[in-house]
């Protein structure tokens, strides 16, 4: 992994490799760790949005809090679900916290904790990549390919009003988030992409915008976790990828975002969380974020958080 690098040739699909000793997931315990509550948004009422194992959205009103740190009831999770890498990954392109650049959208803070799913201890100095589309479904580096959800070309943003919740089977194909081989970048843009190292407690935080949607996929963010490497002048190098996954958003928050510009200008058919072909339906274990935002004022900003349980001894590059 190097900073500001592009791949010279498409990724080759290989089967994940790992040590002979497989960890027994059924023996993992759900432990309670100490700490203060994750920071809430501002003061006044907020909405804490999540979903159950079936993907049904839930929302509760919370008075808000100014405390920071780990949750007082934070669980030691089982392995977080693995997913495909998708075609639009660019290898550790920028080491940075704020990945917004010039993109418009609802301010979004993503707070992650990475732990060893067997020992429940935080993984220090693990490199966490995230990348996602903008409010109108466009991926940087692939503007001419992502096209705002399969519309063909990314230079003209959609206009009109959102189509709301679709009915029936989602459209076939997955132009930016599921299967398919790696595509070579078509431009030099790198917005909404970044890499950071976890701190001594396993935490990392990104500043970005709430993702939009595109044809065939629910709203999501891609992620990779790399271990065993080191920081160099060129970026994070060496080691291996122990986790490739995606983060997902409750329907209540997505529908609220659809009333806010520029999301409200999209005419792309939206795929719901239940209809998504990548989301496994297992709640936080399958990447469903815990979200907080002011009720009725999602445009003020959203905080998303999740603890990821990964196996640092395994290799999951998401290409198989």
N, C-alpha and C positions, 0 to 999 in steps of 0.2 A: 504494500500500500504506500503510495507516495502522494504528496500534496500536488494539486493541480495536474493530475495525470489522467491520460485517457488510454484505454486499452487498444493495443495494436491489432488484435483480432478477436472475433467473437469467442465467448466462453465456451468451453467444451463441457458437455454434460457428463458428470461422473457420479458414481454412487458414493454417498457419505461414508467416510472411513472412521473408525474409532478403535479404542483399545479392546482387547478380548474380554475384559471384565465389564459387563454391562451393569449399570446401577439398577437396583430393584425399586421401581417407582412406588410399588405398593407398600413398601416399608417406610416411606417418607412420612415424617410426622409434621403436623401443623402446630408450630410453636408460636408463642407470643413474645414479641420483642418490645423493649421499653423505648420511650421517646415521646415527643410532643406531637400534636396533630399537624397534618399538612396544611400549609397556609391556605386560607380561603380568600375569595375576592372581596377586597374592600370591606365596607360596613353595610349593614342592612341585610335584607333577605337575599339569599342566593339559592340556586337550584343545584342539587347534587344529583347528577344524572348517571345512571348505570343501566345494566340489563341483566336478566337472569340467564340461566344456562340455555334456555330456548331462544334467547335473543329478544325477548319482550322488553320494551323500554319501561323504565320506572323513573319517577322523579319525586324528590322530597324537598321541602323547604327547610333551610337552615339559617340560624341567626347570624352566622359568620364568626370568624375567629382570626386573631392576628398571630397565633402560635405558628412556629415553624419546626421542621425536623421530621423524624419518622413518626408514623401513626402509633398511638398508644396501644392499639389492638392489631398491629401489623402482623400478618401471618407469614409463616415460612412456606412458600408455595411449592407445589410440584413443578415439574418441567413445564415451561411455557411452550405452547404449540409451535411447531415449525411450519413454515409455508415456503412457497416458491419465491425466488428472488424477483421474478418479473424481468422484462426486457430493458428497463431503463436505469439500471444501476451504474453509477460511476464511482470507481474505487477511491474512497477516502479523499475526495477532491479538495475539501477545505476544512481545516481545523479551526472551528469557531463555534461560538455560542448562539449568536444572532444570525439566522440564515434567511431573514426576510428579504433583504436587498430592497428592490423597488416594488415589491408585490403588494397590491391592495387586498384588504380583507380584515376579518375580525382578528384582533390580536390573540395569539394562542401561546401559552407557556406549557411546555411538556416537561414534566419532572419524572425521572425514572430512577429506580434503584435496581441494581443488578446483583444477584446473590447466587452462590453455589447451591443448586437445588438439593444436594445431598447433605452438605454440612450446614446449610443456612447462613453461612458467613458471607459478608459482602465481598465482591470481587473488586479489588483495587487496581486502578490504572488499566482497566479494560477499555478498549476503544469502541465507542458506540456510534454507529452511523445512522442517520435518518434521512429520508428523502420522500417527497410527496408532490402532488400536483398543486397548482394554484387554485384560486377561487373559481376559475372557469374551466378547470380540468386539464391544464397544460403543464407538461413536465419540462423543466429546463434541460437543455442539452438535446432535446428531442421535440422541439416546438412543431416541426413540420410533420412529425409522425404521430404525436399524441392528439393533436387536433381538437382538443376540447371535448373528447369523448367520441372519437370515431367519425367526426363530422367532415374530415378531410381538410388538412391544412390548419395551421395554428395561428394565422395572421389576423383572421377576422373573428372577434369574440362573439359568442351567441348573444341574441337580443330577445326581448319579450319577457314573458313570465315563466317561472318554473312550472313543470308539468305536475308536480306533486307526487304522491305515492302511486307508482304504476301497478297495474293488475296483470295477472297471468305470469308466464315464464319470462325471466329476464332475457335480454337479447344475447345471442351467442357471441362468442369471441371475448377477448380480454385484452384490449390494446395497451394497457399499461400496468397491470397489477397482478396477474396470475401466472399462467404457464407461458410457454413460448421461450425460444432462445434469446440470448442477449443481443441487443441491437447496438451498433456503433453510434456514438453521438453524431448529431447532424448540425450542431451549432455550438458556440462557445459559452452560452449562458449557463450559470450555475446557481441560480436562486433556489431557495427551499431545499438545499442540500448542505449537510455539514457533519462533522465528526468531533467528538470530545472524549476525553479520558475521564473515567469515574474517579471520584475522590476516595479518601481512605475509608469512607462509610458506604461506598458503592453507588453514590449518587452522581447524576449528571442532569443538566437542565438546558433546554433549548428555547429560544425565542423565535417564533415564526407566525404564520397566519393559519386560521382554521381552514383545512383543505376543502375544496369543492368536490364535485362528482363528475364522472364521465360515463359513457355508455358501457353497461354491463357490470359495473362494480359499485358496491357501497362505498361510502366515504372511508378512507383509510390512510395510514402512514406506514411506509416501509422501514424496517430496521435490520441492522446486523450488529453482532457483538463479536469483537476480535480479542483474543488473548495471546499472551506469549511473545508479543512483539515489543517494539520500543520506539520512542519518539526520536526522530532525526531532523536535520535541517530541511529534509524534503517531506517530512510528515511522519505518519505512523507506518513502520515497516516490520515485516517478519510476522511470526506467529501464525495462527490459524483462526478461521471463523467458527465459533462454537454455537452460534445461533443466528438463524435468519427467520424473521417473522414480520407480522403486520399488526398495527394497532387499529382498533375500530371505535366507532362513535355511536352512542345511543340515538335512536330515532328522534327522541324529543329535542335533542340539541340540533340535529341536522335540519329538522323542520323549522326550528327557530332561526337558524342561519339563513334559510331560504327566503326569509322576509327582509334580509339586509343586503344592500348593495356591496359588492357587485354580484353576489350569488343570485340575487333576485332577477338578474338579466339572463340567466341561463335558460335555454329551451331544451337542454339535453334531458332525455328520459332518465329518471333517477331509480336506481336499484336499491331496495331496502336491505336492512341488515339481515332479515330473515331469508331474503332471496339471494343473497350473495353466495357465490360458489366457493369462496376461499374461507370465509369466517366459519369456524367449527362449531359455534353455538355453545361453547363452554364458558362463557363469561370471561372473567379476568385471566383465566388459564389459557384462553385462546386469544388474548390481546385486547379485550374490551376495556377501554380506559375508564377511569373514574373521573367525572367531569364536574367542575364547579363554575357557575356564572350567575350574575344577578338576574333574578326572575324578571322577564319582560324587557331586559336590557342586555341581551347577549352580545350586542355590538360593542359593549364596553370591554369585553375580553373574557376569555375562558382559560381555566387551568385544567390540564389533564395530567393524571398521575397513574403509575403502575409499577409494581414490583415484578421483575422478570427473574424466574428461576431457570438457570442454564447449567449445563454440564460442561465445565471447562475442558474436560478430557476428550470430548467428542468433537467431530467436525461436521458442521451443517452449513454448507455454502449455498443451499437453496437452488441448485441448478439441476438436481435429479428429479 
